[in-house]
Amino acid sequence: MSSYECIEVAIDEAVASVTLNRPKKLNALSDQLMVELTAALDEIAKDDKIRVVVLSGAGRAFSAGFDVTPRPVPRSTIQEWKEHVHIGIGAMKRVWTLPQPVLAKVRGACVGGGFDLALSCDLTIASEDAFFGEPEVKWGGGAMFMILPWILQLKHVNELLMIGRTMPAKRAYELGIVNEVVANEALDEHVMNTAKHLATMPAGTLARNKEAVHRMLDIMGIAEGMLASQDLTTQRLAGRSGEGKEFGEYAAKHGLKAAFEWRDKKFGEKVQPK
């Protein structure tokens, strides 16, 4: 297995553990991280000995979403935004299309692009301190990998994409976003036990059943929705103006921490862990 800068990969018999490894930034998703994640999953897909993949984040969060740290040279053209979106959606689609089932192990923040990434996984087990959502709608953003309408009822999709509040693990479980919620200290052991249980299934069973489920979803239009996500996200990002650009402009001028404080004050609630 190749070595990477932004992720870590460990193999334990039939289980591959892939860890987003930017803990100081709450595993914010950079283009480099998503390219590395895609490359690692490509390697895993070719290894018949690997039956299950566990995807997690290092430290206290799964992922706080795409990295919104101001860039030295901001993206300014449609092509630049298109390439960024292609990389991000490409990694999520690779999780979705991987022959092996992918189990998301979620603690702490799982929001924005991190939430989309977890949704692309086949199963999700969360700790009690986990929270989920699309808070980026408060500065002109939205879901990049738009599969929520195939997972949730319409009113709940609108709740996430229009209100922008995050929800605790218990609420995510009630809506069907999460399969199980366990105590914080039990998460690692429980997820690994679940992964090893999955790995005992007869060879090919998990891959065939995953393919069958996705085939049914394709009939319901999800593949076309994924294609539309790329165009819609590129248009939204490239076309932001006015209030949709305020957060980025404030962060560039005052720093990212100050921008989050400004946003929280504006909306009167906290959506980032301290």
KEZAMAR-164377 format. One record per residue: residue in one letter; x, y, z of N, C-alpha, C, O, CB in turn. Coordinates in pm, whole numbers, padded with zeros to 5 digits, always signed. Last residue first. Glycine has a CB too. Layout:
# KEZAMAR-164377
AXYZXYZXYZXYZXYZ;...
This chain:
# KEZAMAR-164377
K-01583+02335+02015-01481+02423+02070-01346+02354+02070-01247+02413+02113-01517+02468+02212;P-01741+02257+01701-01696+02220+01835-01589+02315+01884-01512+02370+01804-01645+02076+01837;Q-01981+02468+01540-01848+02409+01540-01810+02370+01682-01842+02443+01775-01744+02507+01480;V-02212+02596+01570-02218+02474+01489-02081+02410+01475-02065+02310+01406-02276+02505+01351;K-02402+02796+01787-02272+02734+01760-02292+02610+01675-02379+02527+01704-02200+02699+01892;E-02602+03084+01707-02585+02947+01754-02448+02896+01715-02386+02946+01621-02695+02855+01696;G-02658+03330+01583-02697+03309+01721-02687+03167+01770-02756+03130+01865-02834+03354+01738;F-02581+03420+01339-02692+03326+01342-02733+03286+01483-02832+03215+01502-02656+03204+01265;K-02377+03601+01405-02481+03641+01311-02603+03552+01322-02716+03600+01315-02427+03639+01169;K-02211+03448+01564-02280+03563+01623-02397+03605+01535-02503+03642+01585-02182+03681+01641;D-02114+03267+01377-02193+03219+01491-02272+03332+01556-02387+03313+01597-02101+03153+01595;R-01973+03441+01203-02088+03366+01156-02177+03320+01270-02299+03331+01263-02042+03246+01075;W-01773+03534+01377-01864+03630+01312-01990+03560+01265-02101+03611+01283-01794+03699+01193;E-01646+03293+01432-01708+03368+01541-01809+03469+01487-01917+03487+01544-01601+03440+01625;F-01550+03231+01176-01647+03142+01240-01719+03213+01355-01840+03196+01373-01577+03015+01292;A-01374+03448+01145-01488+03433+01054-01593+03340+01112-01713+03367+01100-01440+03380+00918;A-01183+03401+01339-01268+03520+01353-01391+03509+01263-01498+03556+01300-01188+03647+01319;K-01069+03173+01225-01133+03165+01356-01228+03283+01376-01340+03266+01424-01028+03163+01469;L-00959+03275+00982-01068+03178+00980-01142+03170+01113-01265+03162+01115-01014+03041+00944;G-00905+03631+00939-00865+03497+00981-00985+03406+00993-01098+03451+01012-00790+03502+01112;H-00972+03877+00831-00958+03868+00976-00910+03731+01026-00877+03717+01144-01088+03899+01041;K-00972+03854+00547-00931+03979+00612-00896+03961+00759-00800+04021+00807-01042+04082+00600;A-01058+03601+00487-00936+03649+00424-00882+03773+00494-00761+03795+00500-00961+03680+00276;A-01299+03596+00631-01189+03508+00671-01056+03556+00613-00953+03552+00680-01217+03365+00627;Y-01448+03780+00484-01419+03809+00625-01301+03725+00672-01213+03774+00742-01543+03782+00713;E-01464+03646+00240-01400+03776+00245-01362+03813+00389-01256+03871+00412-01492+03883+00186;G-01605+03416+00318-01471+03406+00263-01396+03537+00269-01277+03539+00300-01477+03359+00121;F-01849+03535+00405-01768+03453+00495-01623+03447+00446-01530+03471+00523-01826+03312+00507;E-01954+03671+00176-01913+03743+00296-01819+03662+00384-01718+03715+00432-02035+03781+00376;K-02060+03554-00041-01915+03569-00041-01863+03629+00089-01742+03638+00110-01872+03656-00158;G-02332+03562-00009-02270+03432-00026-02118+03436-00024-02054+03332-00007-02315+03372-00154;E-02395+03828-00012-02384+03763+00117-02319+03625+00107-02258+03578+00202-02522+03750+00180;G-02242+03872-00325-02308+03936-00212-02285+03861-00083-02171+03834-00046-02455+03947-00238;S-02218+03547-00484-02199+03692-00481-02266+03747-00355-02339+03675-00287-02257+03760-00610;R-02130+03254-00658-02160+03320-00531-02131+03469-00540-02031+03511-00599-02078+03257-00417;G-02073+03104-00882-02167+03214-00895-02200+03286-00766-02289+03371-00764-02291+03165-00953;A-01910+02895-00818-01856+02998-00906-01945+03121-00911-01898+03231-00942-01838+02943-01046;L-02085+02745-00657-01960+02798-00603-01907+02912-00688-01863+03014-00635-01856+02687-00593;R-02298+02683-00834-02322+02752-00707-02196+02818-00653-02199+02932-00609-02379+02655-00604;Q-02171+02550-01045-02243+02675-01070-02264+02754-00942-02249+02876-00941-02378+02645-01135;T-02073+02325-00905-01981+02417-00973-02048+02551-00998-01988+02656-00973-01933+02357-01107;T-02315+02209-00822-02219+02259-00723-02121+02356-00786-02090+02459-00726-02144+02143-00659;L-02433+02140-01068-02501+02233-00978-02405+02292-00876-02412+02411-00846-02616+02163-00908;D-02245+01957-01173-02276+02081-01244-02338+02184-01150-02300+02301-01153-02371+02053-01360;Q-02247+01756-00971-02123+01821-01012-02151+01954-01081-02087+02055-01050-02044+01730-01105;S-02514+01674-00952-02449+01738-00837-02325+01815-00880-02300+01925-00831-02412+01633-00733;A-02568+01538-01185-02622+01673-01171-02554+01748-01057-02538+01870-01063-02772+01668-01148;L-02448+01295-01120-02395+01375-01230-02442+01520-01220-02365+01613-01244-02438+01315-01365;M-02618+01217-00912-02476+01240-00884-02411+01324-00993-02330+01412-00965-02403+01107-00871;G-02858+01183-01053-02847+01287-00951-02703+01319-00916-02669+01435-00894-02920+01246-00826;E-02799+00961-01203-02819+01087-01274-02809+01204-01176-02759+01311-01211-02956+01089-01345;A-02793+00780-00992-02673+00801-01073-02682+00933-01149-02585+01008-01157-02653+00685-01171;I-03057+00780-00893-02950+00836-00812-02822+00863-00893-02751+00960-00866-02918+00743-00697;G-03290+00676-01012-03234+00802-01059-03114+00855-00986-03071+00967-01015-03335+00902-01055;M-03390+00431-00962-03462+00544-00902-03398+00679-00934-03446+00783-00889-03470+00525-00751;I-03196+00277-01073-03328+00277-01138-03411+00394-01088-03494+00449-01161-03402+00142-01111;D-03003+00319-00879-02982+00374-01013-03114+00381-01090-03141+00477-01162-02880+00289-01091;L-03110+00171-00673-03106+00316-00658-03082+00385-00792-03133+00494-00817-02997+00357-00559;M-03067-00084-00777-03204-00040-00751-03210+00113-00738-03303+00176-00788-03259-00106-00624;R-02787-00082-00779-02860-00096-00905-03004-00051-00888-03057+00015-00977-02855-00240-00954;H-02731-00073-00511-02701+00045-00591-02771+00039-00727-02809+00142-00783-02550+00059-00611;V-02810-00334-00443-02878-00218-00382-02855-00094-00467-02948-00018-00493-02828-00194-00238;A-02624-00480-00595-02768-00495-00619-02845-00376-00563-02935-00324-00629-02819-00625-00556;E-02378-00406-00485-02406-00377-00626-02556-00384-00655-02609-00302-00730-02330-00475-00717;K-02410-00512-00229-02391-00368-00246-02426-00328-00389-02494-00228-00412-02246-00326-00212;N-02425-00782-00296-02542-00716-00236-02532-00565-00245-02632-00496-00267-02557-00758-00091;R-02167-00826-00399-02284-00849-00483-02408-00778-00428-02486-00722-00504-02311-00999-00497;A-02006-00762-00177-01993-00686-00301-02117-00702-00389-02167-00605-00446-01868-00731-00378;L-02091-00957+00007-02107-00815+00037-02102-00732-00090-02183-00642-00110-01999-00768+00135;T-02024-01201-00128-02162-01170-00086-02182-01021-00066-02279-00964-00116-02196-01244+00043;G-01757-01253-00178-01839-01199-00285-01978-01156-00244-02043-01081-00317-01851-01298-00392;A-01733-01508+00062-01664-01425-00038-01760-01381-00148-01835-01461-00204-01546-01502-00099;P-01957-01487+00339-01900-01560+00225-01842-01468+00120-01897-01361+00092-02005-01650+00162;M-01847-01283+00617-01949-01325+00521-01884-01398+00404-01767-01374+00373-02030-01202+00470;T-01654-01182+00776-01672-01327+00781-01778-01376+00683-01796-01497+00666-01710-01370+00922;A-01663-00908+00760-01558-00976+00684-01572-01128+00685-01509-01196+00604-01423-00938+00738;L-01856-00842+00945-01887-00832+00803-01789-00912+00718-01826-00975+00619-01887-00684+00759;H-01698-00879+01176-01816-00963+01152-01854-00961+01005-01880-01065+00946-01936-00916+01239;K-01516-00675+01142-01467-00814+01137-01582-00911+01118-01567-01015+01053-01389-00848+01264;A-01689-00456+01173-01616-00475+01047-01568-00620+01034-01578-00679+00926-01497-00379+01039;T-01771-00492+01440-01870-00496+01331-01802-00523+01198-01851-00603+01119-01948-00364+01325;N-01527-00459+01571-01599-00586+01583-01703-00602+01471-01720-00710+01416-01668-00594+01720;M-01475-00194+01501-01387-00299+01452-01454-00436+01463-01439-00519+01373-01256-00298+01530;V-01688-00064+01634-01677-00055+01489-01588-00167+01435-01622-00230+01334-01620+00081+01448;H-01629-00128+01902-01755-00173+01841-01747-00170+01689-01793-00262+01623-01871-00086+01889;E-01380-00006+01945-01394-00151+01957-01519-00200+01885-01516-00302+01816-01398-00193+02104;D-01444+00270+01901-01339+00201+01827-01358+00049+01827-01354-00015+01722-01203+00235+01885;L-01663+00329+02085-01674+00340+01939-01570+00256+01866-01606+00177+01778-01660+00485+01898;A-01665+00344+02356-01687+00212+02297-01677+00212+02145-01683+00106+02083-01822+00159+02338;E-01646+00603+02438-01532+00517+02468-01545+00378+02404-01448+00303+02399-01517+00502+02618;N-01900+00702+02358-01776+00753+02299-01661+00656+02316-01587+00629+02221-01739+00886+02361;A-02155+00457+02299-02080+00543+02391-01946+00582+02328-01886+00504+02255-02059+00472+02526;V-02320+00468+01976-02261+00399+02091-02187+00499+02178-02158+00612+02135-02166+00286+02044;V-02566+00427+01740-02498+00526+01824-02448+00454+01948-02525+00387+02016-02593+00646+01862;E-02609+00306+01405-02599+00284+01549-02531+00403+01614-02449+00472+01553-02522+00154+01579;N-02661+00419+01151-02710+00285+01186-02712+00260+01335-02806+00199+01387-02625+00180+01119;V-02775+00738+01048-02680+00660+01125-02741+00525+01158-02860+00517+01190-02637+00735+01254;I-02990+00831+00915-02859+00871+00864-02750+00784+00926-02646+00759+00865-02831+01020+00893;G-03239+00789+01021-03184+00686+00935-03052+00723+00871-03007+00654+00780-03281+00653+00831;L-03349+00954+01208-03380+00983+01068-03326+00877+00972-03363+00876+00855-03325+01119+01031;E-03241+00855+01444-03386+00852+01427-03426+00874+01281-03527+00819+01236-03452+00958+01514;Y-02970+00918+01404-03013+00779+01409-03163+00768+01383-03207+00680+01309-02978+00716+01545;A-02981+01194+01423-02937+01134+01297-02977+00987+01290-03012+00936+01184-02784+01148+01281;R-03051+01217+01692-03146+01261+01591-03110+01201+01454-03199+01161+01379-03148+01416+01583;K-02813+01115+01807-02942+01050+01835-03045+01087+01730-03119+01001+01682-02992+01088+01973;A-02616+01295+01723-02616+01158+01673-02751+01090+01693-02797+01016+01607-02506+01078+01742;P-02766+01621+01659-02687+01525+01734-02703+01384+01679-02792+01357+01599-02725+01527+01882;M-02740+01843+01378-02821+01756+01462-02732+01657+01535-02632+01612+01479-02926+01682+01379;T-02714+02192+01287-02662+02057+01298-02751+01976+01390-02828+02030+01470-02516+02058+01350;R-02898+02403+01063-02862+02359+01198-02801+02220+01191-02833+02140+01103-02986+02360+01292;G-02985+02482+00813-02842+02482+00840-02802+02445+00980-02685+02454+01015-02788+02614+00810;I-03224+02525+00676-03206+02582+00810-03060+02586+00847-03013+02684+00907-03285+02503+00914;M-03181+02400+00427-03238+02533+00434-03218+02601+00569-03198+02722+00575-03384+02527+00402;L-03080+02145+00446-03026+02233+00342-03082+02374+00343-03035+02459+00268-03051+02172+00209;L-03213+02017+00659-03067+02022+00656-03015+02130+00562-02918+02199+00593-03011+01888+00615;E-03482+02053+00589-03434+02096+00720-03283+02112+00720-03230+02210+00774-03476+01995+00828;N-03494+01926+00343-03505+02072+00348-03458+02127+00482-03399+02235+00487-03649+02114+00323;V-03474+01663+00433-03374+01716+00341-03374+01868+00347-03269+01932+00356-03399+01668+00196;H-03710+01652+00578-03583+01642+00650-03467+01688+00563-03371+01747+00614-03560+01498+00697;K-03900+01668+00378-03898+01771+00482-03765+01770+00558-03715+01874+00598-04014+01751+00580;L-03845+01434+00219-03824+01570+00168-03812+01674+00279-03724+01759+00273-03937+01607+00077;Q-03665+01171+00385-03788+01231+00336-03764+01379+00306-03673+01441+00362-03903+01212+00438;L-03339+01049+00278-03432+01108+00373-03561+01151+00305-03565+01167+00183-03368+01226+00444;I-03211+00932+00060-03188+00877+00194-03296+00922+00292-03340+00845+00377-03051+00918+00245;W-03244+01067-00168-03265+00922-00178-03254+00855-00040-03283+00737-00026-03163+00859-00275;P-03179+01329-00102-03318+01298-00138-03348+01149-00154-03464+01109-00154-03354+01368-00265;L-02891+01306-00055-02987+01315+00056-03131+01283+00015-03201+01217+00091-02981+01452+00116;I-02708+01321-00247-02782+01195-00242-02883+01195-00127-02953+01096-00105-02685+01077-00226;M-02511+01527-00375-02653+01537-00343-02724+01403-00353-02791+01373-00453-02719+01636-00435;F-02240+01638-00272-02276+01504-00320-02423+01482-00286-02455+01426-00182-02185+01392-00257;M-02250+01897-00166-02180+01871-00291-02227+01740-00354-02250+01733-00474-02029+01867-00268;A-02493+02105-00018-02439+01970-00032-02371+01953-00167-02428+01989-00270-02550+01866-00015;G-02376+02447+00010-02479+02344+00003-02414+02209-00018-02293+02201-00034-02579+02374-00110;G-02322+02800+00081-02286+02667+00035-02405+02574+00028-02520+02616+00038-02182+02609+00125;G-02360+03053+00192-02380+03035+00049-02348+02899-00005-02347+02881-00127-02300+03132-00021;W-02324+03037+00463-02239+03129+00386-02241+03094+00237-02141+03105+00167-02093+03125+00439;K-02509+02862+00552-02511+02994+00612-02413+03090+00547-02417+03211+00572-02480+02984+00759;V-02458+02620+00446-02563+02697+00380-02567+02839+00434-02622+02929+00369-02700+02629+00399;E-02280+02491+00607-02223+02582+00508-02331+02659+00430-02299+02752+00357-02137+02504+00411;P-02398+02304+00771-02398+02443+00816-02344+02542+00714-02359+02663+00731-02318+02454+00941;E-02533+02039+00745-02481+02117+00632-02478+02265+00670-02548+02345+00608-02567+02094+00504;G-02462+01761+00975-02540+01867+00911-02466+01936+00799-02355+01899+00763-02580+01968+01012;F-02409+01614+01302-02417+01606+01157-02490+01728+01101-02571+01789+01170-02485+01477+01114;F-02202+01489+01570-02311+01572+01520-02294+01591+01370-02183+01585+01317-02314+01709+01593;A-02110+01273+01845-02108+01309+01703-02224+01402+01670-02330+01397+01732-02114+01182+01615;D-02115+01174+02098-02080+01316+02083-02076+01361+01937-02042+01476+01909-01945+01342+02148;E-02169+00904+02077-02274+00991+02130-02243+01139+02112-02335+01221+02110-02295+00962+02277;S-02045+00791+01756-02036+00805+01902-02142+00904+01948-02199+00978+01867-01894+00853+01946;A-02184+00591+01493-02143+00718+01552-02131+00709+01702-02199+00629+01767-02240+00828+01514;I-02160+00420+01195-02173+00404+01340-02112+00528+01403-01999+00566+01371-02102+00272+01391;T-02297+00356+00884-02238+00459+00971-02266+00425+01116-02380+00404+01155-02294+00598+00937;L-02249+00206+00562-02296+00198+00700-02229+00308+00781-02118+00350+00749-02267+00057+00763;D-02153+00297+00317-02265+00202+00321-02329+00190+00459-02449+00167+00470-02218+00067+00277;C-02088+00645+00241-02052+00514+00297-02176+00426+00309-02289+00475+00310-01984+00531+00436;S-02189+00887+00173-02149+00800+00063-02109+00661+00111-02099+00568+00030-02034+00863-00013;L-02219+01012+00416-02340+00964+00348-02305+00869+00234-02384+00780+00201-02421+01082+00294;A-01957+01091+00465-02015+00985+00547-02141+00927+00481-02165+00807+00489-02049+01039+00687;L-01940+01295+00273-01851+01180+00264-01906+01063+00345-01903+00949+00300-01711+01217+00312;D-02127+01477+00369-02148+01415+00238-02064+01289+00224-02110+01188+00169-02115+01515+00126;F-01994+01544+00606-02125+01480+00612-02155+01410+00480-02203+01296+00480-02235+01584+00644;G-01773+01671+00498-01754+01552+00581-01883+01473+00595-01882+01350+00596-01702+01590+00718;G-01886+01893+00376-01831+01788+00292-01804+01660+00369-01811+01552+00311-01705+01835+00227;G-02090+01942+00657-02049+01989+00526-02003+01874+00438-02070+01772+00426-01939+02093+00539;V-01975+01730+00931-02057+01836+00871-02004+01875+00733-01890+01845+00698-02060+01958+00962;C-01922+01600+01195-01939+01533+01065-02032+01624+00986-02152+01598+00975-01999+01384+01080;A-01743+01625+01496-01803+01693+01382-01806+01605+01258-01706+01543+01221-01727+01820+01351;G-01748+01326+01694-01737+01470+01680-01805+01523+01555-01909+01473+01513-01593+01510+01680;R-01700+01028+01502-01704+01097+01631-01691+01246+01605-01630+01288+01506-01590+01046+01728;V-01776+00755+01306-01791+00899+01322-01792+00939+01469-01871+00890+01549-01919+00947+01256;K-01688+00546+01063-01677+00556+01209-01670+00703+01243-01571+00770+01214-01550+00478+01265;A-01847+00395+00796-01800+00522+00851-01801+00515+01003-01903+00483+01064-01887+00640+00801;L-01762+00132+00599-01826+00162+00727-01766+00291+00782-01647+00295+00811-01808+00044+00828;V-01817+00009+00284-01741+00108+00360-01823+00146+00483-01938+00188+00471-01707+00234+00274;P-01785-00301+00110-01865-00206+00187-01775-00116+00269-01670-00158+00318-01963-00280+00278;Q-01596-00323-00197-01610-00355-00056-01705-00256+00013-01705-00138-00023-01473-00356+00013;P-01605-00186-00444-01666-00319-00430-01690-00357-00284-01792-00418-00251-01579-00424-00497;L-01700+00156-00453-01602+00058-00409-01668-00080-00395-01777-00089-00340-01538+00101-00274;T-01879+00354-00510-01865+00246-00608-01765+00138-00566-01748+00040-00637-01825+00302-00740;W-01859+00529-00291-01989+00474-00329-01974+00350-00417-02048+00253-00401-02072+00578-00401;V-01592+00606-00298-01644+00536-00180-01772+00462-00219-01790+00345-00183-01672+00637-00063;R-01603+00734-00543-01517+00616-00529-01556+00537-00406-01552+00414-00407-01368+00657-00522;K-01771+00946-00492-01820+00841-00582-01734+00716-00572-01783+00605-00589-01823+00892-00727;M-01595+01091-00332-01718+01038-00273-01778+00928-00360-01829+00829-00309-01820+01151-00253;A-01397+01156-00519-01362+01076-00401-01487+01014-00339-01485+00898-00298-01289+01163-00298;G-01547+01310-00703-01480+01188-00746-01445+01097-00629-01461+00975-00638-01356+01222-00822;I-01621+01532-00558-01725+01435-00592-01663+01303-00636-01718+01196-00610-01817+01490-00702;G-01356+01648-00544-01436+01616-00426-01541+01510-00454-01550+01411-00382-01503+01741-00373;I-01275+01676-00814-01192+01602-00718-01276+01556-00599-01269+01441-00557-01074+01688-00670;H-01482+01835-00916-01455+01703-00975-01374+01616-00879-01401+01497-00865-01380+01718-01109;V-01449+02068-00768-01570+01987-00748-01549+01846-00802-01593+01749-00740-01691+02053-00817;H-01202+02156-00876-01218+02133-00732-01337+02040-00705-01326+01945-00627-01237+02268-00658;E-01271+02187-01148-01168+02090-01109-01179+02054-00961-01167+01938-00924-01027+02145-01140;K-01461+02391-01127-01500+02262-01182-01400+02155-01143-01440+02043-01108-01511+02271-01335;W-01311+02604-01033-01414+02547-00947-01456+02409-00995-01483+02320-00915-01537+02641-00942;E-01151+02639-01262-01089+02611-01131-01190+02549-01036-01159+02453-00966-01030+02741-01070;Q-01346+02697-01457-01262+02579-01471-01197+02541-01339-01190+02422-01306-01155+02602-01576;I-01451+02941-01372-01537+02823-01375-01453+02696-01379-01485+02598-01312-01632+02828-01496;T-01217+03117-01159-01274+03081-01288-01362+02957-01275-01350+02879-01180-01163+03056-01392;S-01107+03160-00911-01183+03270-00971-01250+03233-01103-01332+03309-01153-01093+03387-00994;R-00976+03078-00597-01031+03028-00723-01121+03137-00782-01202+03197-00711-01111+02894-00702;P-00723+03298-00461-00856+03238-00460-00895+03183-00597-00853+03235-00700-00959+03341-00416;V-00415+03241-00359-00478+03289-00483-00616+03224-00491-00626+03106-00525-00390+03255-00611;P-00402+03148-00095-00318+03260-00139-00370+03324-00267-00370+03447-00281-00174+03213-00161;R-00728+03083+00047-00619+03044-00039-00535+03166-00076-00589+03276-00089-00671+02973-00164;P-00862+03060+00374-00839+03143+00254-00715+03098+00178-00609+03079+00237-00826+03290+00293;T-01006+02751+00462-00897+02844+00488-00871+02926+00362-00860+02870+00253-00768+02768+00531;V-01193+02561+00433-01231+02696+00388-01126+02799+00426-01151+02919+00422-01366+02736+00447;D-01206+02233+00348-01116+02332+00405-01150+02470+00346-01136+02492+00226-00968+02295+00378;F-01521+02075+00395-01414+02119+00307-01335+02233+00372-01391+02317+00442-01470+02164+00171;G-01571+01928+00726-01611+01973+00593-01493+02015+00509-01378+01994+00546-01708+02086+00604;A-01477+01826+00958-01553+01951+00968-01588+02007+00831-01630+02123+00820-01473+02054+01047;S-01493+01482+01023-01448+01588+00933-01539+01709+00948-01661+01696+00950-01445+01539+00786;F-01471+01350+01281-01468+01279+01153-01418+01375+01046-01313+01353+00986-01609+01221+01115;A-01266+01454+01557-01372+01477+01459-01358+01381+01342-01248+01337+01309-01369+01622+01408;R-01047+01427+01725-01179+01444+01785-01292+01468+01686-01404+01500+01727-01175+01557+01881;G-00819+01204+01560-00849+01302+01663-00995+01307+01701-01061+01203+01710-00807+01437+01617;A-00892+01122+01219-00800+01125+01332-00844+01231+01433-00898+01335+01395-00655+01151+01284;G-01189+00960+01102-01106+01079+01110-01016+01072+01232-01057+01022+01337-01191+01205+01115;S-01258+00673+00885-01271+00753+01007-01182+00877+00998-01111+00897+00900-01234+00670+01132;L-01380+00383+00742-01337+00520+00715-01361+00606+00838-01473+00610+00889-01411+00578+00593;V-01306+00055+00681-01353+00146+00785-01294+00284+00756-01172+00299+00747-01312+00095+00929;V-01399-00194+00452-01321-00072+00475-01387+00009+00586-01508+00030+00585-01307+00012+00344;V-01368-00546+00389-01441-00434+00448-01346-00316+00465-01227-00335+00490-01505-00474+00585;R-01201-00729+00264-01346-00750+00255-01426-00626+00297-01537-00604+00249-01387-00869+00340;I-00909-00791+00098-00978-00690+00181-01127-00703+00158-01175-00688+00045-00928-00545+00147;K-00828-00968-00091-00817-01011+00050-00888-00913+00143-00924-00949+00255-00669-01024+00091;D-00837-00845-00335-00946-00936-00301-00942-00982-00156-01043-01030-00104-00942-01056-00392;D-00764-00537-00423-00715-00636-00328-00830-00726-00282-00910-00685-00199-00647-00568-00207;K-00862-00331-00569-00793-00437-00643-00748-00552-00554-00700-00654-00604-00672-00380-00715;A-00958-00150-00386-01055-00217-00475-00992-00337-00547-01062-00432-00582-01110-00118-00577;I-00726-00041-00278-00805-00136-00198-00900-00216-00287-00919-00336-00266-00885-00061-00090;E-00651+00135-00482-00564+00022-00445-00643-00085-00371-00628-00205-00398-00447+00071-00358;D-00867+00311-00476-00838+00238-00600-00750+00116-00571-00770+00008-00627-00769+00331-00702;L-00835+00413-00222-00949+00326-00248-00933+00249-00378-00978+00135-00390-01078+00407-00252;A-00606+00569-00266-00602+00458-00170-00717+00361-00194-00698+00239-00188-00608+00511-00026;A-00705+00756-00452-00595+00666-00489-00589+00546-00397-00568+00433-00442-00461+00741-00487;T-00900+00888-00297-00938+00817-00420-00832+00716-00459-00863+00602-00495-00961+00916-00535;L-00734+01000-00101-00839+00905-00064-00883+00824-00185-00900+00702-00175-00961+00980-00003;E-00578+01175-00254-00515+01061-00186-00618+00956-00147-00593+00836-00159-00438+01108-00062;V-00775+01356-00332-00700+01283-00435-00636+01159-00373-00640+01051-00432-00591+01373-00499;M-00849+01452-00082-00948+01379-00161-00881+01301-00275-00926+01192-00310-01053+01474-00218;L-00614+01579+00005-00670+01468+00081-00765+01386-00004-00762+01263+00000-00743+01520+00206;Q-00591+01779-00193-00489+01675-00180-00543+01555-00104-00520+01441-00145-00365+01730-00110;D-00815+01938-00145-00806+01866-00272-00704+01753-00261-00727+01644-00313-00768+01962-00386;S-00921+01876+00197-00848+01951+00095-00851+01872-00036-00885+01754-00037-00702+01980+00140;L-01140+01876+00452-01113+01808+00326-01045+01903+00227-01106+01998+00180-01244+01752+00266;A-01039+01868+00791-01099+01943+00680-01050+01884+00548-00934+01846+00535-01063+02095+00689;N-00976+01750+01037-00982+01668+00914-01059+01737+00802-01134+01673+00728-01045+01534+00945;L-00942+01954+01215-01062+01871+01228-01088+01794+01099-01202+01774+01057-01184+01957+01263;K-00690+02045+01184-00794+02116+01110-00926+02040+01114-01012+02059+01027-00751+02139+00965;K-00546+01864+01326-00539+02004+01370-00642+02091+01299-00679+02197+01349-00399+02060+01344;P-00584+01622+01182-00657+01647+01308-00654+01792+01355-00750+01838+01417-00601+01560+01415;R-00587+01495+00921-00556+01638+00939-00622+01683+01070-00705+01774+01069-00608+01725+00817;N-00639+01230+00801-00534+01261+00898-00491+01408+00892-00376+01440+00861-00414+01172+00875;L-00874+00980+00778-00846+01117+00738-00752+01176+00843-00784+01173+00962-00979+01203+00723;T-00793+00645+00744-00814+00754+00840-00779+00888+00777-00667+00908+00728-00730+00731+00966;V-00904+00329+00684-00858+00450+00616-00895+00569+00705-01011+00590+00738-00922+00465+00473;S-00843-00002+00731-00883+00120+00802-00820+00240+00733-00698+00250+00724-00842+00114+00953;A-00958-00302+00604-00872-00187+00577-00927-00066+00650-01044-00030+00633-00861-00159+00424;V-00971-00637+00696-01027-00503+00720-00923-00396+00690-00813-00399+00745-01077-00490+00866;A-00864-00888+00694-00956-00854+00585-01016-00714+00597-01102-00677+00518-01066-00955+00579;E-00580-00801+00860-00641-00917+00794-00734-00870+00682-00686-00818+00581-00719-01003+00897;D-00570-00484+00864-00575-00585+00968-00654-00703+00913-00777-00706+00918-00640-00529+01101;I-00398-00215+00736-00467-00338+00701-00457-00436+00817-00347-00466+00864-00408-00401+00571;A-00430+00136+00713-00379+00021+00788-00464-00101+00753-00586-00092+00742-00381+00049+00942;V-00350+00455+00603-00415+00329+00568-00349+00217+00646-00226+00203+00645-00408+00302+00415;E-00416+00801+00639-00340+00684+00680-00420+00559+00645-00542+00558+00657-00307+00689+00833;I-00384+01113+00460-00462+01000+00511-00365+00893+00559-00247+00894+00524-00559+00943+00402;C-00203+01300+00379-00326+01348+00442-00418+01238+00491-00519+01265+00556-00400+01434+00346;E+00017+01163+00267+00039+01273+00360-00085+01307+00441-00075+01341+00559+00086+01395+00286;Y+00086+00810+00221+00015+00934+00191+00044+01038+00298+00091+01005+00408-00137+00909+00179;S+00216+00519+00055+00213+00610+00170+00152+00742+00127+00165+00783+00012+00355+00631+00229;S+00054+00222-00082+00132+00345-00092+00122+00426+00037+00033+00404+00119+00085+00430-00212;M+00085-00119+00000+00000+00000+00000+00089+00125+00000+00187+00132+00074-00096+00000+00123;
